[in-house]
Amino acid sequence: MPLGRRLRPNLNFRIGAQADLDELPEHALLKIINIPGEAKSSPWVLIARRVAYATVIMITTALVVYFDRDGYSEPLTFVDSLYYSAVSLSTTGYGDIAPVAQHSRLVNILIITPLRVLFLILLVGTTLSVLTEESRKTLQIQRWRRNMRNHTVVVGYGTKGRSAVAALLADGTPPGEIVIVDTDRQALEMASSQGLVTVHGSATKADVLKLAGVQRARAVVVAPSVDDTAVLVTLSVRELAPSAMIVAAVREAENQHLVEQSGADSVVISSETAGRMLGLATVTPSVVEMMEDLLSPDEGFSIAERQIGEDEVGANPRHLADIVLGVVRSGELYRIDSPEAEMCEPGDRLLYVRRIAD
């Protein structure tokens, strides 16, 4: 079935849907937006740790009472001491066991009462800590939504999305300026472990894209696993962010024009690129090895872009110290063998082979 026919029902659904996730208060977005910060223990780990502390306090109190068992209203076994410890620390105080000797009452004042206060602080502190953590995350999301600008949104954290993020990170983009949008919780957890901001939801919905701040994004990478999704997401992104740079990936070359018509600035055809690399590998494997080196931004050589220097204006790009592949002028790329690339002009940018050690 042609892609256009498959796409039309989804497009109608997107236009007809009344999406309002972006209008929800921040506390309602805790399970949708995740902003990595310092590693925090889960509430269950926190509660288990504090229960262990409370148990140690109760046993310590029981031992203190047991060693002073002769000063109470009746002879105490260790179980009696443990019982007295529990009802005393929890402030229940049934009154069936009570200190009667002066030294036992002094021990209660100086030792058991401070332990009782510490015990109560542990119980109340656990609840307050959990509530405070949720409030902290809510304020963090509120601050992020208000301040995030010029970030990069990556739609889809599969193989292509992860490779795109790796290239961004290797090129110096801070993890906090990359936002991942995906429906796969496991993929989002992987992204979050790298310090990336994540948004759970389908990027075909405008409200999810708004949560990712796509209206204020510098660039959007569209890398879903299905081509019709790429077309639909590109349409949505271009509608919300007319000035954003959109880079999309499709599997089949026949869908390239659809993505471009949807508003993509650049389209990468994954299947054809992989196929050409496979074909080259059977004939000239060294060429493939060099291409992989150029495409790996963290080792060997890589392809980069830079502004020309003042001393390079008027020079022939072929005669510069860098290996220049092309000249970018007014947003247009000219290969090094084209007449337009014969001389560097003010404002030009050079596409060149960069050594990673630079």
KEKE-106594 format. One record per residue (C-alpha): residue number from 1; residue in one letter; x, y, z. Coordinates in steps of 0.2 Angstrom, whole numbers, plus 2048, in hexadecimal, padded with zeros to 3 digits. Each point is the difference from the previous one (the first is absolute). Layout:
# KEKE-106594
r torro:NUM&lovex:a&X:X&Y:Y&Z:Z $
...
***
This chain:
# KEKE-106594
r torro:1&lovex:m&X:800&Y:800&Z:800 $
r torro:2&lovex:p&X:807&Y:811&Z:7FC $
r torro:3&lovex:l&X:806&Y:80A&Z:80E $
r torro:4&lovex:g&X:7F4&Y:80F&Z:7FD $
r torro:5&lovex:r&X:7F1&Y:7F4&Z:802 $
r torro:6&lovex:r&X:807&Y:7F9&Z:810 $
r torro:7&lovex:l&X:804&Y:811&Z:807 $
r torro:8&lovex:r&X:7EF&Y:809&Z:7FD $
r torro:9&lovex:p&X:7F6&Y:7F8&Z:80E $
r torro:10&lovex:n&X:80E&Y:804&Z:80D $
r torro:11&lovex:l&X:801&Y:812&Z:7FA $
r torro:12&lovex:n&X:7ED&Y:802&Z:802 $
r torro:13&lovex:f&X:802&Y:7F9&Z:811 $
r torro:14&lovex:r&X:80E&Y:80C&Z:804 $
r torro:15&lovex:i&X:7F6&Y:80F&Z:7FA $
r torro:16&lovex:g&X:7F0&Y:7FB&Z:808 $
r torro:17&lovex:a&X:807&Y:7FC&Z:811 $
r torro:18&lovex:q&X:7FF&Y:80D&Z:80E $
r torro:19&lovex:a&X:810&Y:7FD&Z:809 $
r torro:20&lovex:d&X:803&Y:80A&Z:810 $
r torro:21&lovex:l&X:80F&Y:7F7&Z:809 $
r torro:22&lovex:d&X:80A&Y:810&Z:7FF $
r torro:23&lovex:e&X:7F2&Y:808&Z:80A $
r torro:24&lovex:l&X:801&Y:7F5&Z:80F $
r torro:25&lovex:p&X:808&Y:806&Z:810 $
r torro:26&lovex:e&X:813&Y:7FA&Z:802 $
r torro:27&lovex:h&X:7FC&Y:7F4&Z:80E $
r torro:28&lovex:a&X:7F5&Y:7F6&Z:7F4 $
r torro:29&lovex:l&X:80F&Y:7FE&Z:7F4 $
r torro:30&lovex:l&X:80B&Y:7F7&Z:80C $
r torro:31&lovex:k&X:7FE&Y:7EF&Z:7F7 $
r torro:32&lovex:i&X:801&Y:809&Z:7EF $
r torro:33&lovex:i&X:80F&Y:80B&Z:801 $
r torro:34&lovex:n&X:810&Y:7FB&Z:808 $
r torro:35&lovex:i&X:80F&Y:80C&Z:803 $
r torro:36&lovex:p&X:80F&Y:7F6&Z:807 $
r torro:37&lovex:g&X:809&Y:807&Z:80F $
r torro:38&lovex:e&X:809&Y:7F8&Z:80E $
r torro:39&lovex:a&X:7FD&Y:7EE&Z:803 $
r torro:40&lovex:k&X:7F2&Y:7FE&Z:80C $
r torro:41&lovex:s&X:7FB&Y:7F1&Z:80A $
r torro:42&lovex:s&X:7EE&Y:7F9&Z:7FC $
r torro:43&lovex:p&X:7F3&Y:804&Z:80E $
r torro:44&lovex:w&X:800&Y:7ED&Z:804 $
r torro:45&lovex:v&X:813&Y:800&Z:803 $
r torro:46&lovex:l&X:7FE&Y:80F&Z:80A $
r torro:47&lovex:i&X:7F2&Y:7F8&Z:80B $
r torro:48&lovex:a&X:80A&Y:7F0&Z:802 $
r torro:49&lovex:r&X:80F&Y:809&Z:806 $
r torro:50&lovex:r&X:7F7&Y:80A&Z:80D $
r torro:51&lovex:v&X:7F6&Y:7F1&Z:806 $
r torro:52&lovex:a&X:811&Y:7F8&Z:803 $
r torro:53&lovex:y&X:806&Y:80F&Z:809 $
r torro:54&lovex:a&X:7F0&Y:800&Z:80B $
r torro:55&lovex:t&X:802&Y:7ED&Z:803 $
r torro:56&lovex:v&X:812&Y:803&Z:807 $
r torro:57&lovex:i&X:7F9&Y:80E&Z:80B $
r torro:58&lovex:m&X:7F3&Y:7F5&Z:807 $
r torro:59&lovex:i&X:80C&Y:7F1&Z:803 $
r torro:60&lovex:t&X:80C&Y:80D&Z:808 $
r torro:61&lovex:t&X:7F3&Y:806&Z:80C $
r torro:62&lovex:a&X:7FA&Y:7EE&Z:804 $
r torro:63&lovex:l&X:812&Y:7FC&Z:805 $
r torro:64&lovex:v&X:802&Y:810&Z:80B $
r torro:65&lovex:v&X:7EF&Y:7FB&Z:809 $
r torro:66&lovex:y&X:805&Y:7EE&Z:802 $
r torro:67&lovex:f&X:811&Y:804&Z:808 $
r torro:68&lovex:d&X:7F6&Y:80B&Z:80C $
r torro:69&lovex:r&X:7F2&Y:7F3&Z:802 $
r torro:70&lovex:d&X:800&Y:801&Z:813 $
r torro:71&lovex:g&X:7FA&Y:812&Z:801 $
r torro:72&lovex:y&X:7EF&Y:7FD&Z:7F8 $
r torro:73&lovex:s&X:7EF&Y:7FC&Z:807 $
r torro:74&lovex:e&X:802&Y:7ED&Z:7FD $
r torro:75&lovex:p&X:80F&Y:7F4&Z:7FB $
r torro:76&lovex:l&X:803&Y:802&Z:7ED $
r torro:77&lovex:t&X:805&Y:7F3&Z:7F4 $
r torro:78&lovex:f&X:808&Y:805&Z:7EF $
r torro:79&lovex:v&X:7F0&Y:7FF&Z:7F8 $
r torro:80&lovex:d&X:7F8&Y:80B&Z:80D $
r torro:81&lovex:s&X:80E&Y:80D&Z:7FD $
r torro:82&lovex:l&X:7FD&Y:7FF&Z:7ED $
r torro:83&lovex:y&X:7ED&Y:802&Z:803 $
r torro:84&lovex:y&X:804&Y:80F&Z:80C $
r torro:85&lovex:s&X:80B&Y:808&Z:7F2 $
r torro:86&lovex:a&X:7F3&Y:7FE&Z:7F3 $
r torro:87&lovex:v&X:7F2&Y:808&Z:809 $
r torro:88&lovex:s&X:80B&Y:80D&Z:808 $
r torro:89&lovex:l&X:809&Y:806&Z:7F0 $
r torro:90&lovex:s&X:7EF&Y:801&Z:7F6 $
r torro:91&lovex:t&X:7F9&Y:80A&Z:80F $
r torro:92&lovex:t&X:7F2&Y:7F3&Z:803 $
r torro:93&lovex:g&X:804&Y:7FE&Z:812 $
r torro:94&lovex:y&X:7F4&Y:7F3&Z:807 $
r torro:95&lovex:g&X:807&Y:803&Z:812 $
r torro:96&lovex:d&X:801&Y:7ED&Z:804 $
r torro:97&lovex:i&X:813&Y:801&Z:801 $
r torro:98&lovex:a&X:807&Y:810&Z:808 $
r torro:99&lovex:p&X:811&Y:805&Z:808 $
r torro:100&lovex:v&X:7FF&Y:802&Z:813 $
r torro:101&lovex:a&X:812&Y:801&Z:806 $
r torro:102&lovex:q&X:809&Y:811&Z:7FF $
r torro:103&lovex:h&X:80E&Y:7FA&Z:7F5 $
r torro:104&lovex:s&X:7F3&Y:7F8&Z:7F4 $
r torro:105&lovex:r&X:7F7&Y:810&Z:7FE $
r torro:106&lovex:l&X:810&Y:809&Z:7FD $
r torro:107&lovex:v&X:804&Y:7F4&Z:7F2 $
r torro:108&lovex:n&X:7EF&Y:803&Z:7F8 $
r torro:109&lovex:i&X:803&Y:813&Z:801 $
r torro:110&lovex:l&X:812&Y:800&Z:7FA $
r torro:111&lovex:i&X:800&Y:7F2&Z:7F3 $
r torro:112&lovex:i&X:7EF&Y:7F9&Z:7FC $
r torro:113&lovex:t&X:7F7&Y:811&Z:7FD $
r torro:114&lovex:p&X:80E&Y:806&Z:7F4 $
r torro:115&lovex:l&X:7FE&Y:7EF&Z:7F7 $
r torro:116&lovex:r&X:7ED&Y:803&Z:7FF $
r torro:117&lovex:v&X:802&Y:811&Z:7F8 $
r torro:118&lovex:l&X:80D&Y:7F9&Z:7F3 $
r torro:119&lovex:f&X:7F3&Y:7F1&Z:7FD $
r torro:120&lovex:l&X:7F2&Y:80D&Z:7FC $
r torro:121&lovex:i&X:80C&Y:80A&Z:7F5 $
r torro:122&lovex:l&X:804&Y:7F1&Z:7F6 $
r torro:123&lovex:l&X:7ED&Y:7FC&Z:7FD $
r torro:124&lovex:v&X:7FB&Y:812&Z:7FC $
r torro:125&lovex:g&X:80F&Y:803&Z:7F6 $
r torro:126&lovex:t&X:7FD&Y:7F2&Z:7F4 $
r torro:127&lovex:t&X:7EF&Y:807&Z:7FB $
r torro:128&lovex:l&X:807&Y:811&Z:7FF $
r torro:129&lovex:s&X:80F&Y:7FB&Z:7F5 $
r torro:130&lovex:v&X:7F5&Y:7F7&Z:7F3 $
r torro:131&lovex:l&X:7F4&Y:80F&Z:7FF $
r torro:132&lovex:t&X:80F&Y:80C&Z:7FF $
r torro:133&lovex:e&X:808&Y:7F6&Z:7F2 $
r torro:134&lovex:e&X:7F0&Y:801&Z:7F5 $
r torro:135&lovex:s&X:7FF&Y:812&Z:804 $
r torro:136&lovex:r&X:812&Y:802&Z:7FA $
r torro:137&lovex:k&X:7FC&Y:7F7&Z:7F0 $
r torro:138&lovex:t&X:7F1&Y:80B&Z:7FD $
r torro:139&lovex:l&X:80A&Y:810&Z:802 $
r torro:140&lovex:q&X:80E&Y:7F9&Z:7F5 $
r torro:141&lovex:i&X:7F3&Y:7FC&Z:7F2 $
r torro:142&lovex:q&X:7F8&Y:811&Z:802 $
r torro:143&lovex:r&X:811&Y:809&Z:7FF $
r torro:144&lovex:w&X:806&Y:7F5&Z:7F1 $
r torro:145&lovex:r&X:7F0&Y:804&Z:7F6 $
r torro:146&lovex:r&X:802&Y:813&Z:804 $
r torro:147&lovex:n&X:813&Y:801&Z:7FC $
r torro:148&lovex:m&X:804&Y:7F3&Z:7F2 $
r torro:149&lovex:r&X:805&Y:808&Z:7F0 $
r torro:150&lovex:n&X:80A&Y:7FC&Z:7F0 $
r torro:151&lovex:h&X:801&Y:7ED&Z:805 $
r torro:152&lovex:t&X:7FF&Y:7F1&Z:7F5 $
r torro:153&lovex:v&X:7F1&Y:7F4&Z:800 $
r torro:154&lovex:v&X:803&Y:7EE&Z:7FA $
r torro:155&lovex:v&X:7F0&Y:7F7&Z:7FB $
r torro:156&lovex:g&X:803&Y:7ED&Z:802 $
r torro:157&lovex:y&X:80E&Y:7F8&Z:80B $
r torro:158&lovex:g&X:803&Y:7F1&Z:7F5 $
r torro:159&lovex:t&X:810&Y:7FC&Z:7F7 $
r torro:160&lovex:k&X:7FF&Y:810&Z:7F5 $
r torro:161&lovex:g&X:7FB&Y:80B&Z:80F $
r torro:162&lovex:r&X:80E&Y:7F9&Z:80B $
r torro:163&lovex:s&X:80D&Y:803&Z:7F2 $
r torro:164&lovex:a&X:7FA&Y:812&Z:7FE $
r torro:165&lovex:v&X:802&Y:803&Z:812 $
r torro:166&lovex:a&X:811&Y:7F9&Z:801 $
r torro:167&lovex:a&X:805&Y:80B&Z:7F2 $
r torro:168&lovex:l&X:7F9&Y:80F&Z:809 $
r torro:169&lovex:l&X:808&Y:7FC&Z:810 $
r torro:170&lovex:a&X:811&Y:7FD&Z:7F8 $
r torro:171&lovex:d&X:7FE&Y:811&Z:7F7 $
r torro:172&lovex:g&X:7FF&Y:809&Z:811 $
r torro:173&lovex:t&X:7ED&Y:801&Z:803 $
r torro:174&lovex:p&X:7FC&Y:7FF&Z:812 $
r torro:175&lovex:p&X:7F5&Y:7F2&Z:805 $
r torro:176&lovex:g&X:7F4&Y:80C&Z:808 $
r torro:177&lovex:e&X:7FC&Y:808&Z:7F0 $
r torro:178&lovex:i&X:7FA&Y:7F0&Z:7F7 $
r torro:179&lovex:v&X:7EE&Y:7FB&Z:802 $
r torro:180&lovex:i&X:7FB&Y:7EE&Z:7FB $
r torro:181&lovex:v&X:7EE&Y:7FC&Z:7FC $
r torro:182&lovex:d&X:7FB&Y:7EE&Z:7FF $
r torro:183&lovex:t&X:7F2&Y:7F4&Z:805 $
r torro:184&lovex:d&X:80C&Y:7F3&Z:806 $
r torro:185&lovex:r&X:803&Y:801&Z:813 $
r torro:186&lovex:q&X:80F&Y:7F5&Z:7FF $
r torro:187&lovex:a&X:808&Y:80B&Z:7F3 $
r torro:188&lovex:l&X:7FC&Y:810&Z:80A $
r torro:189&lovex:e&X:808&Y:7F8&Z:80F $
r torro:190&lovex:m&X:810&Y:7FD&Z:7F6 $
r torro:191&lovex:a&X:800&Y:812&Z:7FA $
r torro:192&lovex:s&X:7FD&Y:807&Z:811 $
r torro:193&lovex:s&X:80F&Y:7F6&Z:806 $
r torro:194&lovex:q&X:80A&Y:80A&Z:7F4 $
r torro:195&lovex:g&X:7FA&Y:810&Z:808 $
r torro:196&lovex:l&X:7F4&Y:804&Z:7F2 $
r torro:197&lovex:v&X:7EE&Y:808&Z:803 $
r torro:198&lovex:t&X:7F3&Y:7F4&Z:7FB $
r torro:199&lovex:v&X:7ED&Y:802&Z:7FB $
r torro:200&lovex:h&X:7F5&Y:7F1&Z:800 $
r torro:201&lovex:g&X:7F3&Y:800&Z:7F2 $
r torro:202&lovex:s&X:7FD&Y:7FF&Z:7ED $
r torro:203&lovex:a&X:808&Y:80E&Z:7F7 $
r torro:204&lovex:t&X:7F2&Y:800&Z:7F3 $
r torro:205&lovex:k&X:7F6&Y:809&Z:80D $
r torro:206&lovex:a&X:802&Y:813&Z:801 $
r torro:207&lovex:d&X:7FE&Y:801&Z:813 $
r torro:208&lovex:v&X:80F&Y:7F4&Z:802 $
r torro:209&lovex:l&X:80B&Y:80A&Z:7F5 $
r torro:210&lovex:k&X:7FB&Y:810&Z:80A $
r torro:211&lovex:l&X:805&Y:7F7&Z:810 $
r torro:212&lovex:a&X:811&Y:7FD&Z:7F8 $
r torro:213&lovex:g&X:801&Y:813&Z:7FC $
r torro:214&lovex:v&X:801&Y:7FD&Z:7ED $
r torro:215&lovex:q&X:7FA&Y:812&Z:7FD $
r torro:216&lovex:r&X:810&Y:807&Z:808 $
r torro:217&lovex:a&X:80C&Y:7F2&Z:7F9 $
r torro:218&lovex:r&X:80F&Y:804&Z:7F6 $
r torro:219&lovex:a&X:7FF&Y:7EF&Z:7F7 $
r torro:220&lovex:v&X:7F5&Y:7F1&Z:7FF $
r torro:221&lovex:v&X:806&Y:7EF&Z:7FB $
r torro:222&lovex:v&X:7F2&Y:7F4&Z:7FA $
r torro:223&lovex:a&X:806&Y:7EE&Z:801 $
r torro:224&lovex:p&X:7F1&Y:7F5&Z:802 $
r torro:225&lovex:s&X:800&Y:7EE&Z:7FA $
r torro:226&lovex:v&X:7F2&Y:802&Z:7F3 $
r torro:227&lovex:d&X:800&Y:80C&Z:7F1 $
r torro:228&lovex:d&X:7EE&Y:806&Z:801 $
r torro:229&lovex:t&X:803&Y:805&Z:813 $
r torro:230&lovex:a&X:80F&Y:80A&Z:7FA $
r torro:231&lovex:v&X:7F5&Y:80A&Z:7F4 $
r torro:232&lovex:l&X:7F2&Y:803&Z:80D $
r torro:233&lovex:v&X:80C&Y:805&Z:80D $
r torro:234&lovex:t&X:809&Y:80C&Z:7F4 $
r torro:235&lovex:l&X:7F0&Y:808&Z:7FB $
r torro:236&lovex:s&X:7FC&Y:803&Z:813 $
r torro:237&lovex:v&X:811&Y:807&Z:804 $
r torro:238&lovex:r&X:800&Y:80C&Z:7F1 $
r torro:239&lovex:e&X:7EF&Y:806&Z:805 $
r torro:240&lovex:l&X:805&Y:803&Z:812 $
r torro:241&lovex:a&X:812&Y:806&Z:7FC $
r torro:242&lovex:p&X:801&Y:809&Z:7EF $
r torro:243&lovex:s&X:812&Y:805&Z:803 $
r torro:244&lovex:a&X:807&Y:7F0&Z:807 $
r torro:245&lovex:m&X:80D&Y:7F6&Z:7F7 $
r torro:246&lovex:i&X:7F8&Y:7EF&Z:7FC $
r torro:247&lovex:v&X:80A&Y:7F1&Z:7FC $
r torro:248&lovex:a&X:7F7&Y:7F0&Z:7FC $
r torro:249&lovex:a&X:804&Y:7EE&Z:7FC $
r torro:250&lovex:v&X:7F6&Y:7F5&Z:7F5 $
r torro:251&lovex:r&X:803&Y:7EE&Z:7FB $
r torro:252&lovex:e&X:7FB&Y:801&Z:7ED $
r torro:253&lovex:a&X:805&Y:80D&Z:7F3 $
r torro:254&lovex:e&X:7EF&Y:801&Z:7F9 $
r torro:255&lovex:n&X:7FA&Y:808&Z:810 $
r torro:256&lovex:q&X:80D&Y:80D&Z:800 $
r torro:257&lovex:h&X:7F6&Y:80D&Z:7F6 $
r torro:258&lovex:l&X:7F1&Y:7FE&Z:80C $
r torro:259&lovex:v&X:80B&Y:804&Z:80F $
r torro:260&lovex:e&X:808&Y:80F&Z:7F7 $
r torro:261&lovex:q&X:7EE&Y:806&Z:7FB $
r torro:262&lovex:s&X:7FB&Y:7FE&Z:813 $
r torro:263&lovex:g&X:80E&Y:80D&Z:804 $
r torro:264&lovex:a&X:810&Y:7F7&Z:803 $
r torro:265&lovex:d&X:810&Y:80A&Z:7FD $
r torro:266&lovex:s&X:80A&Y:7F0&Z:7FD $
r torro:267&lovex:v&X:7FC&Y:7EE&Z:7FE $
r torro:268&lovex:v&X:80B&Y:7F0&Z:802 $
r torro:269&lovex:i&X:7FB&Y:7F0&Z:7F7 $
r torro:270&lovex:s&X:806&Y:7F3&Z:80C $
r torro:271&lovex:s&X:7FD&Y:7F0&Z:7F5 $
r torro:272&lovex:e&X:809&Y:807&Z:7F1 $
r torro:273&lovex:t&X:80E&Y:807&Z:80A $
r torro:274&lovex:a&X:803&Y:7EF&Z:808 $
r torro:275&lovex:g&X:7FE&Y:7F7&Z:7F0 $
r torro:276&lovex:r&X:80E&Y:80B&Z:7F8 $
r torro:277&lovex:m&X:80B&Y:7FC&Z:80E $
r torro:278&lovex:l&X:7FD&Y:7EE&Z:7FF $
r torro:279&lovex:g&X:804&Y:800&Z:7ED $
r torro:280&lovex:l&X:810&Y:80A&Z:803 $
r torro:281&lovex:a&X:805&Y:7F4&Z:80D $
r torro:282&lovex:t&X:800&Y:7F1&Z:7F4 $
r torro:283&lovex:v&X:80B&Y:80A&Z:7F4 $
r torro:284&lovex:t&X:80B&Y:80D&Z:809 $
r torro:285&lovex:p&X:7FE&Y:7FC&Z:813 $
r torro:286&lovex:s&X:80E&Y:80D&Z:804 $
r torro:287&lovex:v&X:7F4&Y:80E&Z:7F9 $
r torro:288&lovex:v&X:7F2&Y:7FA&Z:80C $
r torro:289&lovex:e&X:80C&Y:800&Z:80F $
r torro:290&lovex:m&X:805&Y:812&Z:7FB $
r torro:291&lovex:m&X:7EE&Y:805&Z:7FF $
r torro:292&lovex:e&X:7FC&Y:7F9&Z:811 $
r torro:293&lovex:d&X:80F&Y:809&Z:807 $
r torro:294&lovex:l&X:7F9&Y:811&Z:7F9 $
r torro:295&lovex:l&X:7EE&Y:7FC&Z:807 $
r torro:296&lovex:s&X:807&Y:7FC&Z:811 $
r torro:297&lovex:p&X:802&Y:811&Z:809 $
r torro:298&lovex:d&X:80A&Y:7FA&Z:80F $
r torro:299&lovex:e&X:80F&Y:7F8&Z:7F7 $
r torro:300&lovex:g&X:80B&Y:802&Z:7F1 $
r torro:301&lovex:f&X:7F9&Y:80D&Z:7F4 $
r torro:302&lovex:s&X:7EF&Y:807&Z:7FF $
r torro:303&lovex:i&X:7F7&Y:80C&Z:7F4 $
r torro:304&lovex:a&X:7FD&Y:811&Z:808 $
r torro:305&lovex:e&X:7FB&Y:812&Z:7FB $
r torro:306&lovex:r&X:808&Y:810&Z:806 $
r torro:307&lovex:q&X:800&Y:813&Z:7FC $
r torro:308&lovex:i&X:80E&Y:806&Z:7F5 $
r torro:309&lovex:g&X:80D&Y:80A&Z:808 $
r torro:310&lovex:e&X:803&Y:812&Z:7FB $
r torro:311&lovex:d&X:811&Y:7FB&Z:7F8 $
r torro:312&lovex:e&X:7F7&Y:7F3&Z:7F5 $
r torro:313&lovex:v&X:7F5&Y:80D&Z:7F7 $
r torro:314&lovex:g&X:805&Y:800&Z:7EE $
r torro:315&lovex:a&X:80A&Y:7F0&Z:801 $
r torro:316&lovex:n&X:7FC&Y:7F0&Z:7F6 $
r torro:317&lovex:p&X:7F9&Y:7F3&Z:80C $
r torro:318&lovex:r&X:80B&Y:7F2&Z:7F7 $
r torro:319&lovex:h&X:80F&Y:809&Z:806 $
r torro:320&lovex:l&X:7FB&Y:802&Z:813 $
r torro:321&lovex:a&X:809&Y:7F5&Z:80D $
r torro:322&lovex:d&X:7EF&Y:7F6&Z:803 $
r torro:323&lovex:i&X:7FA&Y:7F4&Z:7F4 $
r torro:324&lovex:v&X:7F1&Y:809&Z:7FA $
r torro:325&lovex:l&X:7F1&Y:7F6&Z:7F8 $
r torro:326&lovex:g&X:7F4&Y:80F&Z:7FD $
r torro:327&lovex:v&X:7FB&Y:812&Z:803 $
r torro:328&lovex:v&X:7F0&Y:805&Z:808 $
r torro:329&lovex:r&X:7FA&Y:811&Z:7FA $
r torro:330&lovex:s&X:7EF&Y:808&Z:804 $
r torro:331&lovex:g&X:7FA&Y:7EF&Z:806 $
r torro:332&lovex:e&X:805&Y:7F7&Z:7EF $
r torro:333&lovex:l&X:80D&Y:7F3&Z:800 $
r torro:334&lovex:y&X:80D&Y:800&Z:7F1 $
r torro:335&lovex:r&X:80C&Y:7F2&Z:7FE $
r torro:336&lovex:i&X:812&Y:804&Z:7FF $
r torro:337&lovex:d&X:801&Y:7FC&Z:7ED $
r torro:338&lovex:s&X:7F2&Y:80D&Z:7FC $
r torro:339&lovex:p&X:803&Y:811&Z:7F9 $
r torro:340&lovex:e&X:7F8&Y:808&Z:80F $
r torro:341&lovex:a&X:80D&Y:7F9&Z:80B $
r torro:342&lovex:e&X:80F&Y:807&Z:7F7 $
r torro:343&lovex:m&X:802&Y:80E&Z:80D $
r torro:344&lovex:c&X:7FB&Y:803&Z:812 $
r torro:345&lovex:e&X:7F4&Y:80E&Z:803 $
r torro:346&lovex:p&X:7FC&Y:809&Z:811 $
r torro:347&lovex:g&X:7F3&Y:7F6&Z:80A $
r torro:348&lovex:d&X:804&Y:7F0&Z:7F7 $
r torro:349&lovex:r&X:801&Y:7F0&Z:80A $
r torro:350&lovex:l&X:80C&Y:7F1&Z:7FC $
r torro:351&lovex:l&X:7FB&Y:7EE&Z:800 $
r torro:352&lovex:y&X:811&Y:7F7&Z:804 $
r torro:353&lovex:v&X:808&Y:7F1&Z:807 $
r torro:354&lovex:r&X:804&Y:803&Z:812 $
r torro:355&lovex:r&X:80D&Y:7F6&Z:80A $
r torro:356&lovex:i&X:7F8&Y:7FB&Z:811 $
r torro:357&lovex:a&X:810&Y:805&Z:809 $
r torro:358&lovex:d&X:7FC&Y:813&Z:7FA $
***
